[in-house]
């Protein structure tokens, strides 16, 4: 088990809540968490590169998500 800031008691309550959710509810929660993570990543990239256009910010998000290394400078 990895490092967690959640007590075992709280983790058990959380697990019970997840068990009671329908498949649709769990899927909705997963999609909301994904949207939140994407928004947080975009905000971090914008803060680190305030001079970048929205296109450059989204391009960097895709690079971070799918590629291990920065793209070559000459690519659009």
PDB file of N, CA, C and O in Angstrom:
ATOM      1  N   UNK A   1       0.841  -1.180   0.000  1.00  0.00           N
ATOM      2  CA  UNK A   1       0.000   0.000   0.000  1.00  0.00           C
ATOM      3  C   UNK A   1       0.886   1.244   0.000  1.00  0.00           C
ATOM      4  O   UNK A   1       1.905   1.277   0.689  1.00  0.00           O
ATOM      5  N   UNK A   2       0.506   2.263  -0.766  1.00  0.00           N
ATOM      6  CA  UNK A   2       1.280   3.486  -0.874  1.00  0.00           C
ATOM      7  C   UNK A   2       1.056   4.419   0.309  1.00  0.00           C
ATOM      8  O   UNK A   2       0.261   4.136   1.206  1.00  0.00           O
ATOM      9  N   UNK A   3       1.762   5.514   0.288  1.00  0.00           N
ATOM     10  CA  UNK A   3       1.622   6.527   1.321  1.00  0.00           C
ATOM     11  C   UNK A   3       0.257   7.198   1.168  1.00  0.00           C
ATOM     12  O   UNK A   3      -0.175   7.495   0.054  1.00  0.00           O
ATOM     13  N   UNK A   4      -0.411   7.433   2.287  1.00  0.00           N
ATOM     14  CA  UNK A   4      -1.733   8.055   2.256  1.00  0.00           C
ATOM     15  C   UNK A   4      -1.892   8.992   3.441  1.00  0.00           C
ATOM     16  O   UNK A   4      -1.362   8.743   4.525  1.00  0.00           O
ATOM     17  N   UNK A   5      -2.622  10.064   3.222  1.00  0.00           N
ATOM     18  CA  UNK A   5      -2.921  10.968   4.321  1.00  0.00           C
ATOM     19  C   UNK A   5      -4.317  10.688   4.884  1.00  0.00           C
ATOM     20  O   UNK A   5      -4.839  11.458   5.690  1.00  0.00           O
ATOM     21  N   UNK A   6      -4.907   9.579   4.449  1.00  0.00           N
ATOM     22  CA  UNK A   6      -6.241   9.197   4.897  1.00  0.00           C
ATOM     23  C   UNK A   6      -6.119   8.119   5.969  1.00  0.00           C
ATOM     24  O   UNK A   6      -5.421   7.123   5.781  1.00  0.00           O
ATOM     25  N   UNK A   7      -6.796   8.322   7.082  1.00  0.00           N
ATOM     26  CA  UNK A   7      -6.760   7.321   8.155  1.00  0.00           C
ATOM     27  C   UNK A   7      -7.446   6.044   7.677  1.00  0.00           C
ATOM     28  O   UNK A   7      -8.286   6.094   6.779  1.00  0.00           O
ATOM     29  N   UNK A   8      -7.100   4.914   8.261  1.00  0.00           N
ATOM     30  CA  UNK A   8      -7.767   3.657   7.872  1.00  0.00           C
ATOM     31  C   UNK A   8      -9.281   3.720   8.057  1.00  0.00           C
ATOM     32  O   UNK A   8     -10.030   3.155   7.261  1.00  0.00           O
ATOM     33  N   UNK A   9      -9.724   4.401   9.098  1.00  0.00           N
ATOM     34  CA  UNK A   9     -11.166   4.514   9.343  1.00  0.00           C
ATOM     35  C   UNK A   9     -11.847   5.321   8.242  1.00  0.00           C
ATOM     36  O   UNK A   9     -12.902   4.937   7.736  1.00  0.00           O
ATOM     37  N   UNK A  10     -11.233   6.434   7.881  1.00  0.00           N
ATOM     38  CA  UNK A  10     -11.800   7.267   6.816  1.00  0.00           C
ATOM     39  C   UNK A  10     -11.752   6.531   5.481  1.00  0.00           C
ATOM     40  O   UNK A  10     -12.687   6.637   4.687  1.00  0.00           O
ATOM     41  N   UNK A  11     -10.683   5.792   5.226  1.00  0.00           N
ATOM     42  CA  UNK A  11     -10.561   5.031   3.977  1.00  0.00           C
ATOM     43  C   UNK A  11     -11.661   3.976   3.886  1.00  0.00           C
ATOM     44  O   UNK A  11     -12.212   3.749   2.808  1.00  0.00           O
ATOM     45  N   UNK A  12     -11.983   3.337   4.998  1.00  0.00           N
ATOM     46  CA  UNK A  12     -13.044   2.324   5.003  1.00  0.00           C
ATOM     47  C   UNK A  12     -14.406   2.962   4.720  1.00  0.00           C
ATOM     48  O   UNK A  12     -15.213   2.391   3.986  1.00  0.00           O
ATOM     49  N   UNK A  13     -14.665   4.120   5.285  1.00  0.00           N
ATOM     50  CA  UNK A  13     -15.918   4.838   5.014  1.00  0.00           C
ATOM     51  C   UNK A  13     -15.989   5.222   3.538  1.00  0.00           C
ATOM     52  O   UNK A  13     -17.025   5.057   2.893  1.00  0.00           O
ATOM     53  N   UNK A  14     -14.879   5.735   3.011  1.00  0.00           N
ATOM     54  CA  UNK A  14     -14.836   6.118   1.597  1.00  0.00           C
ATOM     55  C   UNK A  14     -15.089   4.906   0.703  1.00  0.00           C
ATOM     56  O   UNK A  14     -15.841   4.995  -0.267  1.00  0.00           O
ATOM     57  N   UNK A  15     -14.468   3.780   1.025  1.00  0.00           N
ATOM     58  CA  UNK A  15     -14.657   2.563   0.241  1.00  0.00           C
ATOM     59  C   UNK A  15     -16.110   2.117   0.276  1.00  0.00           C
ATOM     60  O   UNK A  15     -16.652   1.693  -0.746  1.00  0.00           O
ATOM     61  N   UNK A  16     -16.740   2.205   1.426  1.00  0.00           N
ATOM     62  CA  UNK A  16     -18.152   1.827   1.532  1.00  0.00           C
ATOM     63  C   UNK A  16     -19.024   2.744   0.675  1.00  0.00           C
ATOM     64  O   UNK A  16     -19.975   2.279   0.047  1.00  0.00           O
ATOM     65  N   UNK A  17     -18.711   4.035   0.644  1.00  0.00           N
ATOM     66  CA  UNK A  17     -19.456   4.973  -0.205  1.00  0.00           C
ATOM     67  C   UNK A  17     -19.310   4.573  -1.671  1.00  0.00           C
ATOM     68  O   UNK A  17     -20.291   4.556  -2.413  1.00  0.00           O
ATOM     69  N   UNK A  18     -18.085   4.250  -2.086  1.00  0.00           N
ATOM     70  CA  UNK A  18     -17.860   3.839  -3.474  1.00  0.00           C
ATOM     71  C   UNK A  18     -18.619   2.555  -3.795  1.00  0.00           C
ATOM     72  O   UNK A  18     -19.174   2.424  -4.886  1.00  0.00           O
ATOM     73  N   UNK A  19     -18.651   1.624  -2.875  1.00  0.00           N
ATOM     74  CA  UNK A  19     -19.364   0.355  -3.096  1.00  0.00           C
ATOM     75  C   UNK A  19     -20.872   0.573  -3.291  1.00  0.00           C
ATOM     76  O   UNK A  19     -21.523  -0.169  -4.027  1.00  0.00           O
ATOM     77  N   UNK A  20     -21.406   1.578  -2.635  1.00  0.00           N
ATOM     78  CA  UNK A  20     -22.844   1.847  -2.736  1.00  0.00           C
ATOM     79  C   UNK A  20     -23.212   2.629  -3.997  1.00  0.00           C
ATOM     80  O   UNK A  20     -24.389   2.718  -4.348  1.00  0.00           O
ATOM     81  N   UNK A  21     -22.228   3.187  -4.669  1.00  0.00           N
ATOM     82  CA  UNK A  21     -22.496   3.968  -5.887  1.00  0.00           C
ATOM     83  C   UNK A  21     -22.841   3.029  -7.038  1.00  0.00           C
ATOM     84  O   UNK A  21     -22.364   1.897  -7.112  1.00  0.00           O
ATOM     85  N   UNK A  22     -23.684   3.536  -7.931  1.00  0.00           N
ATOM     86  CA  UNK A  22     -23.972   2.785  -9.152  1.00  0.00           C
ATOM     87  C   UNK A  22     -22.768   2.912 -10.089  1.00  0.00           C
ATOM     88  O   UNK A  22     -21.888   3.746  -9.876  1.00  0.00           O
ATOM     89  N   UNK A  23     -22.744   2.094 -11.104  1.00  0.00           N
ATOM     90  CA  UNK A  23     -21.683   2.188 -12.102  1.00  0.00           C
ATOM     91  C   UNK A  23     -21.654   3.567 -12.750  1.00  0.00           C
ATOM     92  O   UNK A  23     -20.585   4.128 -12.988  1.00  0.00           O
ATOM     93  N   UNK A  24     -22.826   4.102 -13.030  1.00  0.00           N
ATOM     94  CA  UNK A  24     -22.910   5.431 -13.635  1.00  0.00           C
ATOM     95  C   UNK A  24     -22.330   6.489 -12.702  1.00  0.00           C
ATOM     96  O   UNK A  24     -21.619   7.387 -13.153  1.00  0.00           O
ATOM     97  N   UNK A  25     -22.621   6.395 -11.420  1.00  0.00           N
ATOM     98  CA  UNK A  25     -22.093   7.367 -10.456  1.00  0.00           C
ATOM     99  C   UNK A  25     -20.567   7.282 -10.361  1.00  0.00           C
ATOM    100  O   UNK A  25     -19.885   8.305 -10.299  1.00  0.00           O
ATOM    101  N   UNK A  26     -20.040   6.060 -10.351  1.00  0.00           N
ATOM    102  CA  UNK A  26     -18.585   5.897 -10.294  1.00  0.00           C
ATOM    103  C   UNK A  26     -17.926   6.436 -11.550  1.00  0.00           C
ATOM    104  O   UNK A  26     -16.871   7.066 -11.481  1.00  0.00           O
ATOM    105  N   UNK A  27     -18.546   6.188 -12.707  1.00  0.00           N
ATOM    106  CA  UNK A  27     -18.009   6.712 -13.957  1.00  0.00           C
ATOM    107  C   UNK A  27     -18.041   8.229 -13.971  1.00  0.00           C
ATOM    108  O   UNK A  27     -17.074   8.869 -14.386  1.00  0.00           O
ATOM    109  N   UNK A  28     -19.143   8.809 -13.519  1.00  0.00           N
ATOM    110  CA  UNK A  28     -19.261  10.276 -13.459  1.00  0.00           C
ATOM    111  C   UNK A  28     -18.176  10.861 -12.549  1.00  0.00           C
ATOM    112  O   UNK A  28     -17.551  11.865 -12.890  1.00  0.00           O
ATOM    113  N   UNK A  29     -17.956  10.233 -11.399  1.00  0.00           N
ATOM    114  CA  UNK A  29     -16.922  10.691 -10.473  1.00  0.00           C
ATOM    115  C   UNK A  29     -15.536  10.610 -11.128  1.00  0.00           C
ATOM    116  O   UNK A  29     -14.734  11.536 -11.005  1.00  0.00           O
ATOM    117  N   UNK A  30     -15.262   9.509 -11.819  1.00  0.00           N
ATOM    118  CA  UNK A  30     -13.967   9.361 -12.496  1.00  0.00           C
ATOM    119  C   UNK A  30     -13.774  10.446 -13.555  1.00  0.00           C
ATOM    120  O   UNK A  30     -12.683  11.001 -13.680  1.00  0.00           O
ATOM    121  N   UNK A  31     -14.820  10.748 -14.312  1.00  0.00           N
ATOM    122  CA  UNK A  31     -14.724  11.790 -15.339  1.00  0.00           C
ATOM    123  C   UNK A  31     -14.531  13.171 -14.708  1.00  0.00           C
ATOM    124  O   UNK A  31     -13.769  13.990 -15.222  1.00  0.00           O
ATOM    125  N   UNK A  32     -15.216  13.424 -13.604  1.00  0.00           N
ATOM    126  CA  UNK A  32     -15.042  14.700 -12.907  1.00  0.00           C
ATOM    127  C   UNK A  32     -13.624  14.836 -12.366  1.00  0.00           C
ATOM    128  O   UNK A  32     -13.037  15.917 -12.426  1.00  0.00           O
ATOM    129  N   UNK A  33     -13.074  13.752 -11.842  1.00  0.00           N
ATOM    130  CA  UNK A  33     -11.702  13.784 -11.333  1.00  0.00           C
ATOM    131  C   UNK A  33     -10.713  14.018 -12.473  1.00  0.00           C
ATOM    132  O   UNK A  33      -9.730  14.741 -12.310  1.00  0.00           O
ATOM    133  N   UNK A  34     -10.975  13.410 -13.617  1.00  0.00           N
ATOM    134  CA  UNK A  34     -10.128  13.610 -14.788  1.00  0.00           C
ATOM    135  C   UNK A  34     -10.178  15.063 -15.258  1.00  0.00           C
ATOM    136  O   UNK A  34      -9.145  15.659 -15.564  1.00  0.00           O
ATOM    137  N   UNK A  35     -11.376  15.622 -15.313  1.00  0.00           N
ATOM    138  CA  UNK A  35     -11.522  17.031 -15.702  1.00  0.00           C
ATOM    139  C   UNK A  35     -10.778  17.949 -14.730  1.00  0.00           C
ATOM    140  O   UNK A  35     -10.128  18.907 -15.147  1.00  0.00           O
ATOM    141  N   UNK A  36     -10.880  17.647 -13.429  1.00  0.00           N
ATOM    142  CA  UNK A  36     -10.195  18.453 -12.423  1.00  0.00           C
ATOM    143  C   UNK A  36      -8.679  18.374 -12.602  1.00  0.00           C
ATOM    144  O   UNK A  36      -7.993  19.394 -12.549  1.00  0.00           O
ATOM    145  N   UNK A  37      -8.161  17.167 -12.811  1.00  0.00           N
ATOM    146  CA  UNK A  37      -6.713  16.989 -12.990  1.00  0.00           C
ATOM    147  C   UNK A  37      -6.225  17.732 -14.227  1.00  0.00           C
ATOM    148  O   UNK A  37      -5.164  18.355 -14.198  1.00  0.00           O
ATOM    149  N   UNK A  38      -6.996  17.672 -15.317  1.00  0.00           N
ATOM    150  CA  UNK A  38      -6.629  18.378 -16.542  1.00  0.00           C
ATOM    151  C   UNK A  38      -6.626  19.892 -16.311  1.00  0.00           C
ATOM    152  O   UNK A  38      -5.707  20.584 -16.750  1.00  0.00           O
ATOM    153  N   UNK A  39      -7.641  20.403 -15.631  1.00  0.00           N
ATOM    154  CA  UNK A  39      -7.716  21.843 -15.354  1.00  0.00           C
ATOM    155  C   UNK A  39      -6.548  22.281 -14.464  1.00  0.00           C
ATOM    156  O   UNK A  39      -5.964  23.342 -14.687  1.00  0.00           O
ATOM    157  N   UNK A  40      -6.208  21.474 -13.464  1.00  0.00           N
ATOM    158  CA  UNK A  40      -5.086  21.809 -12.586  1.00  0.00           C
ATOM    159  C   UNK A  40      -3.772  21.807 -13.364  1.00  0.00           C
ATOM    160  O   UNK A  40      -2.921  22.669 -13.146  1.00  0.00           O
ATOM    161  N   UNK A  41      -3.605  20.848 -14.264  1.00  0.00           N
ATOM    162  CA  UNK A  41      -2.391  20.801 -15.076  1.00  0.00           C
ATOM    163  C   UNK A  41      -2.298  22.004 -16.003  1.00  0.00           C
ATOM    164  O   UNK A  41      -1.227  22.592 -16.156  1.00  0.00           O
ATOM    165  N   UNK A  42      -3.414  22.369 -16.619  1.00  0.00           N
ATOM    166  CA  UNK A  42      -3.416  23.544 -17.490  1.00  0.00           C
ATOM    167  C   UNK A  42      -3.095  24.814 -16.704  1.00  0.00           C
ATOM    168  O   UNK A  42      -2.365  25.675 -17.193  1.00  0.00           O
ATOM    169  N   UNK A  43      -3.627  24.937 -15.507  1.00  0.00           N
ATOM    170  CA  UNK A  43      -3.345  26.110 -14.674  1.00  0.00           C
ATOM    171  C   UNK A  43      -1.863  26.176 -14.319  1.00  0.00           C
ATOM    172  O   UNK A  43      -1.267  27.253 -14.335  1.00  0.00           O
ATOM    173  N   UNK A  44      -1.267  25.028 -13.998  1.00  0.00           N
ATOM    174  CA  UNK A  44       0.157  24.995 -13.677  1.00  0.00           C
ATOM    175  C   UNK A  44       0.993  25.407 -14.877  1.00  0.00           C
ATOM    176  O   UNK A  44       1.938  26.184 -14.737  1.00  0.00           O
ATOM    177  N   UNK A  45       0.655  24.895 -16.052  1.00  0.00           N
ATOM    178  CA  UNK A  45       1.402  25.240 -17.269  1.00  0.00           C
ATOM    179  C   UNK A  45       1.267  26.734 -17.558  1.00  0.00           C
ATOM    180  O   UNK A  45       2.252  27.390 -17.896  1.00  0.00           O
ATOM    181  N   UNK A  46       0.059  27.273 -17.428  1.00  0.00           N
ATOM    182  CA  UNK A  46      -0.140  28.711 -17.657  1.00  0.00           C
ATOM    183  C   UNK A  46       0.679  29.547 -16.677  1.00  0.00           C
ATOM    184  O   UNK A  46       1.252  30.567 -17.059  1.00  0.00           O
ATOM    185  N   UNK A  47       0.738  29.118 -15.416  1.00  0.00           N
ATOM    186  CA  UNK A  47       1.505  29.855 -14.403  1.00  0.00           C
ATOM    187  C   UNK A  47       2.998  29.798 -14.706  1.00  0.00           C
ATOM    188  O   UNK A  47       3.712  30.778 -14.493  1.00  0.00           O
ATOM    189  N   UNK A  48       3.468  28.670 -15.196  1.00  0.00           N
ATOM    190  CA  UNK A  48       4.889  28.518 -15.509  1.00  0.00           C
ATOM    191  C   UNK A  48       5.279  29.227 -16.798  1.00  0.00           C
ATOM    192  O   UNK A  48       6.436  29.608 -16.979  1.00  0.00           O
ATOM    193  N   UNK A  49       4.313  29.405 -17.693  1.00  0.00           N
ATOM    194  CA  UNK A  49       4.584  30.010 -19.008  1.00  0.00           C
ATOM    195  C   UNK A  49       3.516  31.049 -19.337  1.00  0.00           C
ATOM    196  O   UNK A  49       2.707  30.825 -20.238  1.00  0.00           O
ATOM    197  N   UNK A  50       3.491  32.180 -18.630  1.00  0.00           N
ATOM    198  CA  UNK A  50       2.436  33.172 -18.838  1.00  0.00           C
ATOM    199  C   UNK A  50       2.443  33.802 -20.232  1.00  0.00           C
ATOM    200  O   UNK A  50       1.443  34.381 -20.657  1.00  0.00           O
ATOM    201  N   UNK A  51       3.554  33.693 -20.935  1.00  0.00           N
ATOM    202  CA  UNK A  51       3.654  34.278 -22.272  1.00  0.00           C
ATOM    203  C   UNK A  51       3.141  33.345 -23.363  1.00  0.00           C
ATOM    204  O   UNK A  51       3.034  33.763 -24.516  1.00  0.00           O
ATOM    205  N   UNK A  52       2.823  32.102 -23.037  1.00  0.00           N
ATOM    206  CA  UNK A  52       2.376  31.136 -24.036  1.00  0.00           C
ATOM    207  C   UNK A  52       0.920  31.380 -24.428  1.00  0.00           C
ATOM    208  O   UNK A  52       0.095  31.809 -23.622  1.00  0.00           O
ATOM    209  N   UNK A  53       0.641  31.088 -25.700  1.00  0.00           N
ATOM    210  CA  UNK A  53      -0.741  31.143 -26.189  1.00  0.00           C
ATOM    211  C   UNK A  53      -1.505  29.929 -25.652  1.00  0.00           C
ATOM    212  O   UNK A  53      -0.909  28.983 -25.137  1.00  0.00           O
ATOM    213  N   UNK A  54      -2.819  29.973 -25.780  1.00  0.00           N
ATOM    214  CA  UNK A  54      -3.634  28.845 -25.329  1.00  0.00           C
ATOM    215  C   UNK A  54      -3.273  27.571 -26.098  1.00  0.00           C
ATOM    216  O   UNK A  54      -3.289  26.475 -25.539  1.00  0.00           O
ATOM    217  N   UNK A  55      -2.949  27.727 -27.379  1.00  0.00           N
ATOM    218  CA  UNK A  55      -2.544  26.580 -28.191  1.00  0.00           C
ATOM    219  C   UNK A  55      -1.264  25.961 -27.635  1.00  0.00           C
ATOM    220  O   UNK A  55      -1.159  24.739 -27.538  1.00  0.00           O
ATOM    221  N   UNK A  56      -0.298  26.792 -27.271  1.00  0.00           N
ATOM    222  CA  UNK A  56       0.969  26.282 -26.724  1.00  0.00           C
ATOM    223  C   UNK A  56       0.754  25.593 -25.381  1.00  0.00           C
ATOM    224  O   UNK A  56       1.396  24.584 -25.089  1.00  0.00           O
ATOM    225  N   UNK A  57      -0.139  26.131 -24.570  1.00  0.00           N
ATOM    226  CA  UNK A  57      -0.442  25.532 -23.274  1.00  0.00           C
ATOM    227  C   UNK A  57      -1.049  24.141 -23.478  1.00  0.00           C
ATOM    228  O   UNK A  57      -0.639  23.184 -22.820  1.00  0.00           O
ATOM    229  N   UNK A  58      -2.011  24.026 -24.376  1.00  0.00           N
ATOM    230  CA  UNK A  58      -2.657  22.727 -24.617  1.00  0.00           C
ATOM    231  C   UNK A  58      -1.686  21.737 -25.263  1.00  0.00           C
ATOM    232  O   UNK A  58      -1.731  20.539 -24.984  1.00  0.00           O
ATOM    233  N   UNK A  59      -0.828  22.242 -26.110  1.00  0.00           N
ATOM    234  CA  UNK A  59       0.192  21.384 -26.730  1.00  0.00           C
ATOM    235  C   UNK A  59       1.103  20.810 -25.648  1.00  0.00           C
ATOM    236  O   UNK A  59       1.449  19.629 -25.692  1.00  0.00           O
ATOM    237  N   UNK A  60       1.486  21.624 -24.693  1.00  0.00           N
ATOM    238  CA  UNK A  60       2.342  21.156 -23.598  1.00  0.00           C
ATOM    239  C   UNK A  60       1.621  20.124 -22.742  1.00  0.00           C
ATOM    240  O   UNK A  60       2.238  19.157 -22.295  1.00  0.00           O
ATOM    241  N   UNK A  61       0.327  20.311 -22.506  1.00  0.00           N
ATOM    242  CA  UNK A  61      -0.435  19.321 -21.754  1.00  0.00           C
ATOM    243  C   UNK A  61      -0.421  17.977 -22.484  1.00  0.00           C
ATOM    244  O   UNK A  61      -0.229  16.932 -21.863  1.00  0.00           O
ATOM    245  N   UNK A  62      -0.623  18.006 -23.791  1.00  0.00           N
ATOM    246  CA  UNK A  62      -0.577  16.765 -24.565  1.00  0.00           C
ATOM    247  C   UNK A  62       0.809  16.132 -24.503  1.00  0.00           C
ATOM    248  O   UNK A  62       0.934  14.912 -24.400  1.00  0.00           O
ATOM    249  N   UNK A  63       1.851  16.962 -24.566  1.00  0.00           N
ATOM    250  CA  UNK A  63       3.209  16.425 -24.509  1.00  0.00           C
ATOM    251  C   UNK A  63       3.455  15.760 -23.170  1.00  0.00           C
ATOM    252  O   UNK A  63       3.960  14.638 -23.113  1.00  0.00           O
ATOM    253  N   UNK A  64       3.104  16.442 -22.097  1.00  0.00           N
ATOM    254  CA  UNK A  64       3.307  15.884 -20.758  1.00  0.00           C
ATOM    255  C   UNK A  64       2.539  14.573 -20.606  1.00  0.00           C
ATOM    256  O   UNK A  64       3.029  13.624 -19.994  1.00  0.00           O
ATOM    257  N   UNK A  65       1.345  14.530 -21.163  1.00  0.00           N
ATOM    258  CA  UNK A  65       0.486  13.358 -21.025  1.00  0.00           C
ATOM    259  C   UNK A  65       0.992  12.159 -21.820  1.00  0.00           C
ATOM    260  O   UNK A  65       0.949  11.028 -21.334  1.00  0.00           O
ATOM    261  N   UNK A  66       1.471  12.400 -23.037  1.00  0.00           N
ATOM    262  CA  UNK A  66       1.750  11.279 -23.933  1.00  0.00           C
ATOM    263  C   UNK A  66       3.203  11.074 -24.327  1.00  0.00           C
ATOM    264  O   UNK A  66       3.548  10.004 -24.829  1.00  0.00           O
ATOM    265  N   UNK A  67       4.064  12.055 -24.119  1.00  0.00           N
ATOM    266  CA  UNK A  67       5.453  11.918 -24.565  1.00  0.00           C
ATOM    267  C   UNK A  67       6.411  12.076 -23.398  1.00  0.00           C
ATOM    268  O   UNK A  67       6.184  12.902 -22.514  1.00  0.00           O
ATOM    269  N   UNK A  68       7.493  11.281 -23.386  1.00  0.00           N
ATOM    270  CA  UNK A  68       8.437  11.357 -22.283  1.00  0.00           C
ATOM    271  C   UNK A  68       9.374  12.570 -22.342  1.00  0.00           C
ATOM    272  O   UNK A  68       9.904  12.987 -21.312  1.00  0.00           O
ATOM    273  N   UNK A  69       9.580  13.132 -23.516  1.00  0.00           N
ATOM    274  CA  UNK A  69      10.537  14.221 -23.684  1.00  0.00           C
ATOM    275  C   UNK A  69       9.890  15.411 -24.366  1.00  0.00           C
ATOM    276  O   UNK A  69       8.865  15.258 -25.032  1.00  0.00           O
ATOM    277  N   UNK A  70      10.478  16.613 -24.209  1.00  0.00           N
ATOM    278  CA  UNK A  70       9.934  17.781 -24.922  1.00  0.00           C
ATOM    279  C   UNK A  70       9.962  17.582 -26.432  1.00  0.00           C
ATOM    280  O   UNK A  70      10.822  16.880 -26.963  1.00  0.00           O
ATOM    281  N   UNK A  71       9.013  18.208 -27.110  1.00  0.00           N
ATOM    282  CA  UNK A  71       8.991  18.163 -28.565  1.00  0.00           C
ATOM    283  C   UNK A  71      10.145  19.002 -29.115  1.00  0.00           C
ATOM    284  O   UNK A  71      10.576  19.953 -28.464  1.00  0.00           O
ATOM    285  N   UNK A  72      10.649  18.667 -30.298  1.00  0.00           N
ATOM    286  CA  UNK A  72      11.687  19.479 -30.910  1.00  0.00           C
ATOM    287  C   UNK A  72      11.190  20.910 -31.118  1.00  0.00           C
ATOM    288  O   UNK A  72      10.016  21.125 -31.419  1.00  0.00           O
ATOM    289  N   UNK A  73      12.076  21.874 -30.960  1.00  0.00           N
ATOM    290  CA  UNK A  73      11.708  23.289 -31.007  1.00  0.00           C
ATOM    291  C   UNK A  73      11.111  23.692 -32.355  1.00  0.00           C
ATOM    292  O   UNK A  73      10.280  24.599 -32.394  1.00  0.00           O
ATOM    293  N   UNK A  74      11.494  23.065 -33.441  1.00  0.00           N
ATOM    294  CA  UNK A  74      11.034  23.456 -34.770  1.00  0.00           C
ATOM    295  C   UNK A  74       9.632  23.024 -35.118  1.00  0.00           C
ATOM    296  O   UNK A  74       9.092  23.467 -36.131  1.00  0.00           O
ATOM    297  N   UNK A  75       9.018  22.165 -34.305  1.00  0.00           N
ATOM    298  CA  UNK A  75       7.655  21.707 -34.633  1.00  0.00           C
ATOM    299  C   UNK A  75       6.639  22.757 -34.244  1.00  0.00           C
ATOM    300  O   UNK A  75       6.788  23.415 -33.214  1.00  0.00           O
ATOM    301  N   UNK A  76       5.586  22.928 -35.073  1.00  0.00           N
ATOM    302  CA  UNK A  76       4.541  23.906 -34.744  1.00  0.00           C
ATOM    303  C   UNK A  76       3.707  23.491 -33.551  1.00  0.00           C
ATOM    304  O   UNK A  76       2.791  24.212 -33.157  1.00  0.00           O
TER     305      UNK A  76
END
